[in-house]
């Protein structure tokens, strides 16, 4: 039986890891000849993906049984991921589940990777968001090295959108699979499934049980 507070603890753990890794690399005298900052960049990208996945779980009410707390965590995680607006994400994501693979699905395009990604980006990225991110980038650069702000704060969130789109939308839904969820899943490999997109490569299982949090999706695959 899943303890009701597990989702909240896991969300807090991811947020702490994200903040700690970011703070470390913003305040460290980086030696770009070393492999460590590039590993830190990849780790931060993966943690950004986890932050968004946590916001996604909040949309399904699986972070906390307390609705106010669940929404608060979702709102915070969405904002930390490139200033996304949680209510808009929430509304569109539920349209995706309700109308998956149809013209009413905001996540579905059906074209090539880049055309689909462009369509996907237009659904979720706004001009005010880009403007505020640019302002915040310049504010952060007053306190820390601009290169480090770019590499460890800005670029990981951009790369994470590709990670989320490729493993969580494009691969599962391309060619509109002929099943009730119009989704496919990657072969069972829990390590690769976690590393690629927090088990969201098991995408049919997610659509079949959207109330299952990301950290329990592997159990459905089992």
C-alpha positions as CSV (number, residue, x, y, z in Angstrom):
1,X,0.0,0.0,0.0
2,X,1.3,3.5,-1.0
3,X,1.7,5.8,2.0
4,X,-0.3,9.0,1.4
5,X,2.8,11.2,2.1
6,X,5.2,9.4,-0.2
7,X,4.4,11.6,-3.2
8,X,5.1,14.7,-1.2
9,X,8.4,13.4,0.2
10,X,9.6,12.4,-3.3
11,X,8.6,15.8,-4.7
12,X,10.5,17.6,-1.9
13,X,13.5,15.3,-2.5
14,X,13.6,16.2,-6.2
15,X,13.2,19.9,-5.4
16,X,16.1,19.8,-2.9
17,X,18.3,18.0,-5.4
18,X,17.5,20.5,-8.1
19,X,18.1,23.5,-5.9
20,X,21.3,22.0,-4.4
21,X,22.8,21.1,-7.7
22,X,21.9,24.5,-9.2
23,X,23.3,26.4,-6.2
24,X,26.5,24.4,-6.3
25,X,27.3,25.1,-9.9
26,X,26.3,28.7,-9.7
27,X,28.6,29.4,-6.8
28,X,31.6,27.2,-7.8
29,X,34.6,28.4,-9.7
30,X,34.1,26.1,-12.7
31,X,37.0,24.5,-14.5
32,X,35.6,24.0,-18.0
33,X,38.5,21.7,-18.9
34,X,37.2,19.2,-16.4
35,X,34.4,16.7,-17.1
36,X,32.6,17.5,-13.9
37,X,30.6,20.7,-15.0
38,X,29.3,18.8,-18.1
39,X,28.2,16.0,-15.9
40,X,26.6,18.6,-13.6
41,X,24.8,20.1,-16.6
42,X,23.4,16.7,-17.6
43,X,22.3,16.0,-14.0
44,X,20.6,19.4,-13.8
45,X,18.8,18.7,-17.1
46,X,17.5,15.4,-15.7
47,X,16.4,17.1,-12.5
48,X,14.5,19.7,-14.5
49,X,12.7,16.9,-16.2
50,X,11.9,15.5,-12.8
51,X,10.6,18.9,-11.7
52,X,8.2,19.0,-14.6
53,X,7.1,15.4,-14.1
54,X,6.3,16.4,-10.5
55,X,4.1,19.2,-11.8
56,X,2.5,16.6,-14.1
57,X,1.8,14.3,-11.2
58,X,0.2,17.2,-9.3
59,X,-2.2,17.5,-12.3
60,X,-3.4,14.0,-11.6
61,X,-3.6,14.7,-7.8
62,X,-0.8,12.2,-6.9
63,X,1.6,14.5,-5.1
64,X,-0.6,15.0,-2.0
65,X,-4.1,14.0,-0.9
66,X,-4.4,17.6,0.3
67,X,-5.7,19.4,-2.7
68,X,-4.3,22.8,-1.7
69,X,-0.9,21.4,-1.0
70,X,-1.0,19.3,-4.2
71,X,-1.8,22.4,-6.3
72,X,0.9,24.4,-4.5
73,X,3.6,21.9,-5.3
74,X,2.4,21.7,-8.9
75,X,2.4,25.5,-9.2
76,X,5.9,25.8,-7.8
77,X,7.3,23.1,-10.0
78,X,5.7,24.5,-13.1
79,X,7.1,27.9,-12.3
80,X,10.6,26.6,-11.6
81,X,10.5,24.9,-15.0
82,X,10.9,28.0,-17.2
83,X,8.1,30.0,-15.5
84,X,5.3,27.7,-16.8
85,X,1.7,28.6,-15.6
86,X,0.3,25.6,-13.8
87,X,-3.5,26.2,-14.5
88,X,-2.9,26.4,-18.2
89,X,-0.7,23.3,-18.2
90,X,-3.3,21.5,-16.1
91,X,-6.2,22.3,-18.4
92,X,-4.3,21.3,-21.6
93,X,-2.9,18.1,-20.1
94,X,-6.4,16.9,-19.2
95,X,-7.5,17.7,-22.7
96,X,-4.6,15.5,-23.9
97,X,-5.9,12.6,-21.8
98,X,-9.5,13.1,-22.8
99,X,-8.9,13.5,-26.5
100,X,-5.6,11.6,-27.0
101,X,-4.4,11.4,-30.6
102,X,-7.2,13.5,-32.0
103,X,-7.5,17.1,-33.4
104,X,-8.7,18.2,-29.9
105,X,-5.5,16.9,-28.3
106,X,-3.1,19.9,-27.7
107,X,-0.1,17.5,-27.5
108,X,-0.7,15.7,-30.8
109,X,0.4,16.8,-34.3
110,X,1.4,13.7,-36.2
111,X,4.0,15.3,-38.4
112,X,7.7,15.0,-38.4
113,X,9.7,15.4,-35.2
114,X,10.5,19.1,-35.7
115,X,7.0,20.1,-37.0
116,X,5.5,18.2,-34.1
117,X,7.9,19.8,-31.6
118,X,7.1,23.3,-33.0
119,X,3.4,22.6,-32.6
120,X,4.0,21.3,-29.1
121,X,6.1,24.3,-28.2
122,X,3.5,26.8,-29.4
123,X,0.9,25.1,-27.2
124,X,3.0,25.6,-24.0
125,X,5.5,28.4,-24.5
126,X,4.2,32.0,-24.5
127,X,5.9,35.3,-25.4
128,X,5.5,36.7,-21.9
129,X,7.2,33.6,-20.5
130,X,10.2,34.1,-22.9
131,X,10.3,37.8,-21.9
132,X,10.2,37.1,-18.2
133,X,12.9,34.4,-18.6
134,X,15.1,36.9,-20.4
135,X,14.6,39.4,-17.6
136,X,15.3,36.8,-14.9
137,X,18.4,35.6,-16.7
138,X,19.8,39.1,-16.7
139,X,18.9,39.5,-13.0
140,X,20.6,36.3,-12.0
141,X,23.7,37.3,-14.1
142,X,24.1,40.3,-11.8
143,X,24.9,37.8,-8.9
144,X,26.6,34.9,-10.7
145,X,28.7,34.3,-13.8
146,X,26.6,34.7,-16.9
147,X,28.0,31.5,-18.5
148,X,27.2,29.5,-15.4
149,X,23.6,30.9,-15.3
150,X,23.2,29.9,-18.9
151,X,24.7,26.4,-18.6
152,X,23.2,25.4,-15.3
153,X,19.9,27.4,-15.1
154,X,18.7,28.3,-18.6
155,X,20.0,25.6,-21.0
156,X,19.0,22.5,-18.9
157,X,15.3,23.6,-19.0
158,X,15.4,24.0,-22.8
159,X,17.1,20.5,-23.2
160,X,14.6,19.0,-20.8
161,X,11.7,20.1,-23.0
162,X,13.2,17.9,-25.8
163,X,13.6,15.1,-23.3
164,X,10.0,15.4,-22.2
165,X,8.7,15.8,-25.7
166,X,10.7,13.0,-27.3
167,X,10.1,10.3,-24.7
168,X,6.8,11.4,-23.3
169,X,4.9,12.6,-26.4
170,X,6.6,11.9,-29.7
171,X,7.7,8.3,-29.3
172,X,4.5,7.1,-27.4
173,X,2.0,8.7,-29.7
174,X,3.5,8.9,-33.2
175,X,1.6,7.1,-35.9
176,X,-1.5,7.1,-33.6
177,X,-1.2,3.5,-32.3
178,X,-4.3,1.4,-32.8
179,X,-5.4,0.9,-29.2
180,X,-7.8,2.6,-26.8
181,X,-5.1,5.0,-25.5
182,X,-3.4,5.6,-28.8
183,X,-0.1,5.0,-27.0
184,X,2.8,2.6,-27.0
185,X,5.3,1.8,-24.3
186,X,9.1,1.2,-24.5
187,X,10.3,-2.4,-23.8
188,X,10.7,-3.2,-20.1
189,X,14.0,-1.8,-18.8
190,X,13.5,0.1,-15.6
191,X,17.0,1.7,-15.6
192,X,16.6,3.1,-19.1
193,X,13.0,4.1,-18.5
194,X,14.0,6.1,-15.4
195,X,17.0,7.7,-17.1
196,X,15.1,8.6,-20.2
197,X,12.0,10.2,-18.7
198,X,11.1,9.1,-15.2
199,X,9.3,5.9,-16.5
200,X,7.1,7.9,-18.9
201,X,8.4,5.7,-21.7
202,X,5.9,3.2,-20.1
203,X,3.3,5.5,-21.6
204,X,0.4,3.1,-22.3
205,X,0.5,2.3,-18.6
206,X,0.3,5.9,-17.7
207,X,-2.8,6.5,-19.8
208,X,-4.3,3.3,-18.5
209,X,-3.7,4.4,-14.9
210,X,-3.2,8.2,-14.8
211,X,-3.6,8.2,-11.0
212,X,-0.4,6.1,-10.7
213,X,2.6,8.4,-9.8
214,X,5.7,8.4,-11.9
215,X,7.7,6.4,-9.3
216,X,5.1,3.6,-9.4
217,X,4.7,3.2,-13.1
218,X,7.4,0.5,-13.3
219,X,5.2,-1.6,-11.1
220,X,2.5,-1.5,-13.8
221,X,5.0,-2.6,-16.3
222,X,6.0,-5.5,-14.1
